[in-house]
Amino acid sequence: MLHNYCAMNHIAMEYYHIDDGRMIRNPGGKYVETYPRGIENLVILDGKPFNMDASLSKTWYHNASKDASQAGLKELKQKFRNAYEFMKAMGVRSDSFLFTTFNAYKNLLRSNGRHYPSLRRFLPCNTKATNSYQNCTGVAYLCNRFFDVTCTKFLEQRAKAENNPELLFNNDNYALSELVQFVWRSNVRVREACQPVYVWIPDRRMRTLLQDFQERADKTLKKRALLQGTWKSRPVTPNLKRRLARSNRRKADLYHAFAMLKAKRFLL
């Protein structure tokens, strides 16, 4: 939104990123997508026992709460149970699990009058700048994020009037930024950590945004390793080898755990 405001008011912009606590100017001061440390440790749950066709927006929650059959909420709670049991089977403890949705609708996730998992593991989806949850190795993100429609419509009208596409607001970039900010409250932010962090995102749009982001990060990581291996003066570092190995283990771990849980009839 700040970019759109500056573009609308003809204010010059330069982009910086943080590396090891230092502010680094991007090449040419332009926007460049960067990938946070630890992204190779993410295991994104994907498959029929976990995914939903519904868009878990605020509108969906509002409509689901008015539905007499409660069909949508029942499906969501069953998928939630599947994901939580999956993570527990993979070693995620109850005190190292974290989940979120829109604060106004968190009580819709109750079953038989109680929350499962406990509401003590809930954190509002707009939480930022806290290290209090960096022990968490399981994260559930039960919402589909969009910026305020009044603002985006205003920018759309200005972009059309001025024939300036730079004024258009990118809701996908906003949603991905909010999702990454939340997931990085977990153990994935810890530099020394090498254990997988399991992430469940039932909404297709949000899940795909993170999967595509991770895929781009993987390609960049492998390209960097290839370049380092080509330059005799810059051999592949042990740390880069470890990151690549963890990246390659993610899918193998996921398929193994899925087969194990299916055999035990955890997943419905």
C-alpha positions as CSV (number, residue, x, y, z in Angstrom):
1,M,0.0,0.0,0.0
2,L,2.9,2.4,0.7
3,H,4.2,1.7,-2.8
4,N,0.8,2.6,-4.3
5,Y,0.6,5.8,-2.2
6,C,4.1,6.9,-3.3
7,A,3.3,6.1,-6.9
8,M,0.0,8.1,-6.7
9,N,1.8,11.1,-5.2
10,H,4.9,10.9,-7.4
11,I,7.2,10.2,-4.5
12,A,10.5,8.6,-5.4
13,M,11.1,5.1,-3.9
14,E,14.0,2.9,-3.1
15,Y,13.8,-0.7,-1.8
16,Y,16.1,-2.2,0.9
17,H,16.2,-5.6,2.5
18,I,17.5,-6.9,5.8
19,D,20.5,-9.3,5.8
20,D,22.0,-10.4,9.2
21,G,20.5,-7.4,10.9
22,R,21.8,-4.9,8.3
23,M,19.8,-2.7,5.9
24,I,21.0,-3.5,2.3
25,R,20.0,-1.5,-0.7
26,N,18.5,-3.5,-3.5
27,P,20.3,-3.4,-6.9
28,G,19.2,-0.1,-8.5
29,G,16.9,0.5,-5.5
30,K,14.3,-1.7,-7.2
31,Y,12.0,-4.3,-5.8
32,V,13.5,-7.7,-5.7
33,E,11.8,-10.8,-4.2
34,T,13.9,-12.1,-1.4
35,Y,13.6,-15.4,0.5
36,P,13.9,-15.6,4.3
37,R,16.2,-18.1,5.9
38,G,14.5,-21.3,6.9
39,I,12.1,-21.5,4.0
40,E,13.6,-24.9,3.1
41,N,12.4,-26.3,6.5
42,L,8.7,-25.7,5.7
43,V,6.5,-28.8,5.0
44,I,3.2,-27.6,3.5
45,L,0.4,-30.2,4.1
46,D,-1.4,-30.9,0.8
47,G,-3.9,-33.5,-0.1
48,K,-7.6,-34.5,0.2
49,P,-7.6,-35.0,4.0
50,F,-6.3,-31.4,4.4
51,N,-7.6,-29.2,1.6
52,M,-10.9,-27.4,1.2
53,D,-12.7,-26.1,-1.9
54,A,-14.1,-23.2,0.1
55,S,-12.5,-19.8,0.3
56,L,-11.9,-19.1,4.0
57,S,-12.5,-15.3,3.7
58,K,-14.3,-13.2,6.2
59,T,-17.4,-13.5,4.0
60,W,-17.2,-17.3,4.0
61,Y,-17.0,-17.4,7.8
62,H,-20.0,-15.0,8.1
63,N,-22.1,-17.1,5.7
64,A,-21.0,-20.4,7.3
65,S,-22.1,-19.1,10.7
66,K,-25.6,-18.4,9.3
67,D,-25.9,-21.8,7.6
68,A,-28.4,-24.0,9.5
69,S,-26.7,-27.2,8.4
70,Q,-23.2,-26.0,9.5
71,A,-21.8,-28.2,6.7
72,G,-18.9,-25.9,5.9
73,L,-17.8,-25.5,9.5
74,K,-18.1,-29.3,10.1
75,E,-15.9,-29.9,7.1
76,L,-13.4,-27.3,8.3
77,K,-13.3,-28.8,11.8
78,Q,-12.8,-32.3,10.5
79,K,-9.9,-31.1,8.3
80,F,-8.5,-29.2,11.3
81,R,-8.5,-32.4,13.3
82,N,-6.8,-34.3,10.5
83,A,-4.0,-31.8,10.2
84,Y,-3.5,-31.6,14.0
85,E,-3.4,-35.4,14.4
86,F,-1.0,-35.5,11.4
87,M,1.4,-33.0,13.1
88,K,1.2,-34.8,16.4
89,A,2.2,-38.0,14.7
90,M,5.2,-36.2,13.2
91,G,6.3,-35.1,16.7
92,V,4.6,-31.7,17.1
93,R,3.7,-31.3,20.7
94,S,0.6,-29.5,21.9
95,D,2.7,-26.6,23.3
96,S,4.6,-26.2,20.0
97,F,1.5,-25.8,17.9
98,L,0.1,-22.5,16.7
99,F,-3.1,-21.7,14.8
100,T,-5.0,-18.6,13.5
101,T,-8.0,-17.3,11.8
102,F,-9.9,-14.0,11.9
103,N,-10.3,-13.1,15.6
104,A,-14.0,-12.5,15.3
105,Y,-14.7,-16.0,14.1
106,K,-12.3,-18.2,16.2
107,N,-15.1,-19.5,18.4
108,L,-16.7,-21.1,15.3
109,L,-14.0,-23.7,15.5
110,R,-15.4,-25.2,18.7
111,S,-16.7,-28.7,18.8
112,N,-19.0,-29.9,21.5
113,G,-18.5,-26.7,23.4
114,R,-14.7,-26.8,23.5
115,H,-11.7,-25.9,21.3
116,Y,-9.6,-28.7,19.9
117,P,-6.7,-27.8,19.8
118,S,-6.9,-25.5,22.9
119,L,-7.7,-21.8,22.3
120,R,-4.4,-21.1,24.2
121,R,-2.6,-22.1,21.0
122,F,-4.5,-19.3,19.1
123,L,-2.7,-16.2,17.8
124,P,-4.5,-13.4,15.8
125,C,-3.6,-13.6,12.1
126,N,-2.3,-10.0,12.0
127,T,0.3,-10.6,14.8
128,K,3.8,-9.4,13.9
129,A,7.2,-8.7,15.6
130,T,7.0,-11.3,18.4
131,N,9.5,-14.1,19.2
132,S,7.2,-15.7,21.8
133,Y,6.3,-18.6,19.5
134,Q,9.6,-19.5,18.0
135,N,9.4,-23.0,19.6
136,C,6.4,-23.9,17.4
137,T,6.9,-26.5,14.8
138,G,3.3,-26.8,13.7
139,V,1.3,-23.9,12.2
140,A,-2.3,-23.9,11.0
141,Y,-3.5,-20.8,9.0
142,L,-7.3,-20.9,8.5
143,C,-8.0,-17.7,6.6
144,N,-7.9,-16.1,3.2
145,R,-6.6,-12.6,3.3
146,F,-7.6,-9.5,1.3
147,F,-6.9,-5.8,1.7
148,D,-9.8,-3.4,2.4
149,V,-12.0,-3.4,-0.7
150,T,-12.7,0.4,-0.4
151,C,-9.0,1.2,-0.7
152,T,-8.3,-1.3,-3.6
153,K,-11.4,0.0,-5.5
154,F,-10.2,3.6,-5.1
155,L,-6.7,2.6,-6.4
156,E,-8.3,0.7,-9.3
157,Q,-10.3,3.8,-10.3
158,R,-7.2,6.0,-10.1
159,A,-5.1,3.6,-12.1
160,K,-7.8,3.6,-14.8
161,A,-8.2,7.4,-14.8
162,E,-4.5,8.0,-15.0
163,N,-3.7,5.0,-17.2
164,N,-1.1,4.0,-14.7
165,P,-1.1,0.2,-13.8
166,E,1.5,0.9,-11.1
167,L,-1.4,2.2,-8.9
168,L,-3.2,-1.2,-8.9
169,F,-3.0,-2.9,-5.6
170,N,-1.7,-6.5,-5.7
171,N,-3.8,-8.5,-3.3
172,D,-1.8,-11.7,-3.8
173,N,1.4,-10.0,-2.8
174,Y,-0.4,-8.6,0.3
175,A,-1.8,-12.0,1.2
176,L,1.6,-13.7,0.8
177,S,3.3,-11.1,2.9
178,E,0.7,-11.5,5.7
179,L,1.0,-15.3,5.5
180,V,4.8,-15.3,5.6
181,Q,4.8,-12.8,8.5
182,F,2.6,-15.1,10.5
183,V,4.4,-18.4,9.6
184,W,7.7,-16.8,10.5
185,R,6.6,-16.4,14.2
186,S,7.3,-20.1,14.4
187,N,10.6,-22.1,14.8
188,V,11.3,-21.5,11.1
189,R,12.7,-18.1,12.1
190,V,15.4,-19.7,14.3
191,R,18.7,-19.6,12.5
192,E,20.2,-22.7,14.2
193,A,17.0,-24.8,13.8
194,C,17.0,-27.6,11.2
195,Q,13.8,-29.4,12.1
196,P,10.8,-29.3,9.8
197,V,8.0,-26.9,10.5
198,Y,4.6,-28.3,9.4
199,V,2.2,-25.8,7.9
200,W,-1.5,-26.5,7.2
201,I,-3.4,-24.0,5.0
202,P,-6.8,-25.4,3.9
203,D,-7.6,-22.5,1.6
204,R,-6.3,-23.2,-2.0
205,R,-5.4,-19.6,-2.8
206,M,-3.3,-19.0,0.3
207,R,-1.7,-22.5,0.1
208,T,-0.7,-22.0,-3.5
209,L,0.8,-18.6,-2.9
210,L,3.1,-20.1,-0.3
211,Q,3.9,-23.2,-2.3
212,D,4.8,-21.1,-5.4
213,F,6.9,-18.8,-3.2
214,Q,8.8,-21.8,-1.8
215,E,9.3,-23.2,-5.3
216,R,10.8,-20.0,-6.4
217,A,13.1,-20.0,-3.4
218,D,14.1,-23.6,-4.1
219,K,15.1,-22.7,-7.7
220,T,17.0,-19.7,-6.5
221,L,18.8,-21.8,-3.9
222,K,19.7,-24.5,-6.4
223,K,20.9,-22.0,-8.9
224,R,23.1,-20.4,-6.3
225,A,24.6,-23.7,-5.4
226,L,25.3,-24.5,-9.1
227,L,27.0,-21.1,-9.5
228,Q,29.1,-21.7,-6.3
229,G,30.1,-25.2,-7.5
230,T,31.2,-23.7,-10.9
231,W,33.5,-21.1,-9.3
232,K,36.6,-22.7,-7.9
233,S,37.1,-19.7,-5.6
234,R,33.6,-20.2,-4.2
235,P,32.9,-23.9,-3.3
236,V,29.5,-25.0,-2.1
237,T,29.4,-24.2,1.5
238,P,28.4,-26.8,4.1
239,N,25.5,-24.6,5.1
240,L,24.2,-24.5,1.6
241,K,24.5,-28.3,1.3
242,R,22.4,-28.7,4.4
243,R,19.8,-26.3,3.1
244,L,19.5,-28.3,-0.1
245,A,19.3,-31.6,1.7
246,R,16.5,-30.4,3.9
247,S,14.7,-29.0,0.9
248,N,14.9,-32.4,-0.9
249,R,13.7,-34.2,2.3
250,R,10.4,-32.2,2.6
251,K,8.3,-34.2,0.2
252,A,9.8,-37.5,1.2
253,D,8.9,-36.8,4.8
254,L,5.4,-35.7,3.9
255,Y,4.6,-38.8,1.8
256,H,6.0,-41.2,4.5
257,A,3.9,-39.5,7.2
258,F,0.7,-39.5,5.1
259,A,1.0,-43.2,4.4
260,M,1.7,-44.0,8.1
261,L,-1.4,-42.0,9.2
262,K,-3.6,-43.4,6.6
263,A,-2.7,-46.9,7.7
264,K,-3.6,-46.0,11.3
265,R,-6.9,-44.5,10.1
266,F,-6.1,-41.1,11.5
267,L,-7.2,-39.3,8.3
268,L,-10.9,-39.3,7.3
